[in-house]
Amino acid sequence: MSAPLGPTPAPSVTPSAAPTAPTPERPAHRDANVLRWLGAYTASMVGDSVYYMALSWAAVRGGSPAQAGFVLAAASVPRALLMLGGGVIADRFGPRRVVIGGDAVRCAVILGVALALLFTTPALWMLLAVALVFGAVDALFLPAVGALPPRITAPGQLARVQGMRGLAQRVAGVTGAPLGGFAVALGGSPAAFAVAGALFAVSLPLLLAVRMRPGPAKDPADAHTDLGAWGELRDGLRYLRRHRVLAPLMATVAVGELGFVGPLNIGLTLLVQERGWGADGMGWIVASFGTGAGLSALLLTVRGRIPRAGLVMPLVLCGGAVCVAAMGYVPSVPYAMAAGALIGLLAGLSGALAWAILQTACDPAYLGRVTSVSTLVTLGIAPLCYPLVGAAVGLWGAGPVFLACAAVCAAGGVIGLGPKALRRAELPH
């Protein structure tokens, strides 16, 4: 056979055979989709802060101090009782639908209350009903909010999104109460409720414009199997209990939160009172804590990723425990401010890393239920230690109680350092 005349033609390369470079992830702070979500979340958080100010003012004016306290505490009951069910609903219907529905209900209820208060004085039964409705909506809203970030951004951007979420919370904390107070000064409780309702309304079109990534695929074998709400909840708890990363992570968060929340809430107030630092000293310490927490959120927003997150998270938690112990023995307000700033920085960083690890390691099909457990631990169970901390400070003083709480917080960090799977957990690049 004779050789072919002329040069041998080059082999053709089909598009499917051509090597393709991986598409770089768009940084979350430059992603319009994430920024729409961030705007909606910020508006909702500021609205929530204004609502709480309006409810507090109306409750104090409408009844005795004891009755006002009862109204303000009422929301915690449905929130705690329904939180796990909220995780089931978020997984079944999708977190975006639940978040939109939650803000829509809150908007309608608050604007309705604002309108009613134009014609009548705030009755306690009305305020109690509003608080109960908000608590029930929070039980659905909070797990869905926690489950939403993995559906709107790439896995490698989750830590940055947690930083942005932390910045939004700091903005809400700084602006919400003054905005609510300004509205009360101008138009009383109706004006404050109206401002809160308007902020919830602002979040709705932004949420509707958010694009979602595809959700978890359904197993065809389960197409005709309906576990029911209780079955899905048990399935989610079983998944969490058996997970090599999530189970120790949840134990770390639960124990660490128990050590943090008592000193930083009721404990700090009693410490200031014991030392005679006054309301201005209290304000400076709280502001320093907020500054530290804001810096941790900014750090994650800028860096986008912390290497060896599974190891850094419990180590930072232990560092925060040392600062909590020091807070109980500092001699003056400037030292307390320094300790508060470090606590805010370390607690904010450990909390954001824990959320990012949870959202990275969790199967998307279970994310709402796992998030509901984490939210219940941090917002429902940990605050139950307030009476215990208050009574202990009354018996032994602030120093020993802060030291004991720091030991509990450090125990959470030690729990996180034990399992190899959690220590080696990494956030995606």
VENHU-V694268 format. One record per residue. N is the residue number from 1. RES is the residue in three letters. NEAR is the number of other C-alpha atoms within 10 Angstrom. Layout:
N | RES | NEAR
N | RES | NEAR
//
This chain:
1 | MET | 3
2 | SER | 4
3 | ALA | 5
4 | PRO | 7
5 | LEU | 6
6 | GLY | 6
7 | PRO | 6
8 | THR | 7
9 | PRO | 6
10 | ALA | 6
11 | PRO | 6
12 | SER | 7
13 | VAL | 8
14 | THR | 7
15 | PRO | 8
16 | SER | 7
17 | ALA | 8
18 | ALA | 8
19 | PRO | 7
20 | THR | 8
21 | ALA | 6
22 | PRO | 6
23 | THR | 6
24 | PRO | 6
25 | GLU | 13
26 | ARG | 13
27 | PRO | 17
28 | ALA | 22
29 | HIS | 17
30 | ARG | 9
31 | ASP | 13
32 | ALA | 13
33 | ASN | 18
34 | VAL | 20
35 | LEU | 17
36 | ARG | 19
37 | TRP | 22
38 | LEU | 22
39 | GLY | 16
40 | ALA | 25
41 | TYR | 24
42 | THR | 25
43 | ALA | 25
44 | SER | 26
45 | MET | 23
46 | VAL | 27
47 | GLY | 33
48 | ASP | 22
49 | SER | 23
50 | VAL | 31
51 | TYR | 26
52 | TYR | 20
53 | MET | 24
54 | ALA | 26
55 | LEU | 23
56 | SER | 18
57 | TRP | 19
58 | ALA | 24
59 | ALA | 26
60 | VAL | 18
61 | ARG | 16
62 | GLY | 16
63 | GLY | 15
64 | SER | 11
65 | PRO | 12
66 | ALA | 10
67 | GLN | 15
68 | ALA | 22
69 | GLY | 14
70 | PHE | 14
71 | VAL | 24
72 | LEU | 18
73 | ALA | 14
74 | ALA | 20
75 | ALA | 22
76 | SER | 19
77 | VAL | 15
78 | PRO | 18
79 | ARG | 25
80 | ALA | 20
81 | LEU | 15
82 | LEU | 18
83 | MET | 29
84 | LEU | 25
85 | GLY | 21
86 | GLY | 29
87 | GLY | 32
88 | VAL | 28
89 | ILE | 23
90 | ALA | 30
91 | ASP | 24
92 | ARG | 16
93 | PHE | 11
94 | GLY | 20
95 | PRO | 28
96 | ARG | 23
97 | ARG | 15
98 | VAL | 24
99 | VAL | 25
100 | ILE | 20
101 | GLY | 16
102 | GLY | 22
103 | ASP | 25
104 | ALA | 16
105 | VAL | 17
106 | ARG | 24
107 | CYS | 24
108 | ALA | 15
109 | VAL | 17
110 | ILE | 23
111 | LEU | 21
112 | GLY | 15
113 | VAL | 19
114 | ALA | 23
115 | LEU | 15
116 | ALA | 14
117 | LEU | 19
118 | LEU | 14
119 | PHE | 9
120 | THR | 8
121 | THR | 13
122 | PRO | 23
123 | ALA | 14
124 | LEU | 19
125 | TRP | 10
126 | MET | 15
127 | LEU | 21
128 | LEU | 21
129 | ALA | 14
130 | VAL | 20
131 | ALA | 22
132 | LEU | 21
133 | VAL | 19
134 | PHE | 24
135 | GLY | 23
136 | ALA | 22
137 | VAL | 24
138 | ASP | 25
139 | ALA | 28
140 | LEU | 27
141 | PHE | 28
142 | LEU | 25
143 | PRO | 32
144 | ALA | 31
145 | VAL | 19
146 | GLY | 23
147 | ALA | 26
148 | LEU | 21
149 | PRO | 25
150 | PRO | 21
151 | ARG | 18
152 | ILE | 21
153 | THR | 21
154 | ALA | 17
155 | PRO | 17
156 | GLY | 20
157 | GLN | 27
158 | LEU | 28
159 | ALA | 31
160 | ARG | 26
161 | VAL | 28
162 | GLN | 25
163 | GLY | 30
164 | MET | 27
165 | ARG | 21
166 | GLY | 25
167 | LEU | 22
168 | ALA | 23
169 | GLN | 21
170 | ARG | 21
171 | VAL | 17
172 | ALA | 22
173 | GLY | 17
174 | VAL | 15
175 | THR | 15
176 | GLY | 23
177 | ALA | 20
178 | PRO | 14
179 | LEU | 20
180 | GLY | 27
181 | GLY | 17
182 | PHE | 15
183 | ALA | 22
184 | VAL | 21
185 | ALA | 12
186 | LEU | 12
187 | GLY | 13
188 | GLY | 19
189 | SER | 29
190 | PRO | 25
191 | ALA | 22
192 | ALA | 30
193 | PHE | 32
194 | ALA | 24
195 | VAL | 24
196 | ALA | 32
197 | GLY | 28
198 | ALA | 18
199 | LEU | 23
200 | PHE | 29
201 | ALA | 22
202 | VAL | 20
203 | SER | 26
204 | LEU | 21
205 | PRO | 12
206 | LEU | 19
207 | LEU | 21
208 | LEU | 14
209 | ALA | 11
210 | VAL | 18
211 | ARG | 16
212 | MET | 16
213 | ARG | 12
214 | PRO | 8
215 | GLY | 12
216 | PRO | 12
217 | ALA | 8
218 | LYS | 9
219 | ASP | 7
220 | PRO | 8
221 | ALA | 7
222 | ASP | 9
223 | ALA | 8
224 | HIS | 7
225 | THR | 8
226 | ASP | 9
227 | LEU | 12
228 | GLY | 10
229 | ALA | 13
230 | TRP | 11
231 | GLY | 12
232 | GLU | 20
233 | LEU | 21
234 | ARG | 15
235 | ASP | 15
236 | GLY | 22
237 | LEU | 17
238 | ARG | 11
239 | TYR | 18
240 | LEU | 22
241 | ARG | 14
242 | ARG | 11
243 | HIS | 14
244 | ARG | 15
245 | VAL | 23
246 | LEU | 22
247 | ALA | 19
248 | PRO | 22
249 | LEU | 28
250 | MET | 23
251 | ALA | 17
252 | THR | 24
253 | VAL | 25
254 | ALA | 21
255 | VAL | 20
256 | GLY | 33
257 | GLU | 24
258 | LEU | 23
259 | GLY | 27
260 | PHE | 24
261 | VAL | 22
262 | GLY | 23
263 | PRO | 29
264 | LEU | 18
265 | ASN | 15
266 | ILE | 18
267 | GLY | 25
268 | LEU | 22
269 | THR | 16
270 | LEU | 18
271 | LEU | 21
272 | VAL | 20
273 | GLN | 15
274 | GLU | 14
275 | ARG | 13
276 | GLY | 12
277 | TRP | 13
278 | GLY | 13
279 | ALA | 12
280 | ASP | 11
281 | GLY | 18
282 | MET | 20
283 | GLY | 12
284 | TRP | 16
285 | ILE | 23
286 | VAL | 19
287 | ALA | 17
288 | SER | 23
289 | PHE | 25
290 | GLY | 23
291 | THR | 18
292 | GLY | 24
293 | ALA | 27
294 | GLY | 24
295 | LEU | 22
296 | SER | 24
297 | ALA | 27
298 | LEU | 20
299 | LEU | 18
300 | LEU | 25
301 | THR | 24
302 | VAL | 14
303 | ARG | 12
304 | GLY | 22
305 | ARG | 22
306 | ILE | 19
307 | PRO | 12
308 | ARG | 14
309 | ALA | 22
310 | GLY | 25
311 | LEU | 20
312 | VAL | 22
313 | MET | 27
314 | PRO | 31
315 | LEU | 19
316 | VAL | 22
317 | LEU | 30
318 | CYS | 26
319 | GLY | 19
320 | GLY | 30
321 | ALA | 30
322 | VAL | 19
323 | CYS | 23
324 | VAL | 29
325 | ALA | 22
326 | ALA | 19
327 | MET | 27
328 | GLY | 22
329 | TYR | 16
330 | VAL | 16
331 | PRO | 11
332 | SER | 14
333 | VAL | 18
334 | PRO | 14
335 | TYR | 15
336 | ALA | 27
337 | MET | 23
338 | ALA | 18
339 | ALA | 25
340 | GLY | 29
341 | ALA | 24
342 | LEU | 23
343 | ILE | 28
344 | GLY | 26
345 | LEU | 24
346 | LEU | 25
347 | ALA | 26
348 | GLY | 26
349 | LEU | 29
350 | SER | 27
351 | GLY | 21
352 | ALA | 25
353 | LEU | 27
354 | ALA | 25
355 | TRP | 19
356 | ALA | 27
357 | ILE | 24
358 | LEU | 23
359 | GLN | 25
360 | THR | 20
361 | ALA | 17
362 | CYS | 18
363 | ASP | 13
364 | PRO | 18
365 | ALA | 17
366 | TYR | 23
367 | LEU | 27
368 | GLY | 33
369 | ARG | 32
370 | VAL | 31
371 | THR | 27
372 | SER | 28
373 | VAL | 22
374 | SER | 24
375 | THR | 21
376 | LEU | 22
377 | VAL | 20
378 | THR | 18
379 | LEU | 17
380 | GLY | 17
381 | ILE | 14
382 | ALA | 19
383 | PRO | 18
384 | LEU | 13
385 | CYS | 15
386 | TYR | 17
387 | PRO | 12
388 | LEU | 13
389 | VAL | 23
390 | GLY | 20
391 | ALA | 12
392 | ALA | 16
393 | VAL | 21
394 | GLY | 13
395 | LEU | 10
396 | TRP | 10
397 | GLY | 17
398 | ALA | 26
399 | GLY | 18
400 | PRO | 15
401 | VAL | 23
402 | PHE | 30
403 | LEU | 22
404 | ALA | 17
405 | CYS | 24
406 | ALA | 28
407 | ALA | 19
408 | VAL | 20
409 | CYS | 30
410 | ALA | 27
411 | ALA | 20
412 | GLY | 27
413 | GLY | 29
414 | VAL | 17
415 | ILE | 19
416 | GLY | 30
417 | LEU | 22
418 | GLY | 13
419 | PRO | 15
420 | LYS | 13
421 | ALA | 17
422 | LEU | 25
423 | ARG | 19
424 | ARG | 15
425 | ALA | 18
426 | GLU | 19
427 | LEU | 24
428 | PRO | 16
429 | HIS | 12
//
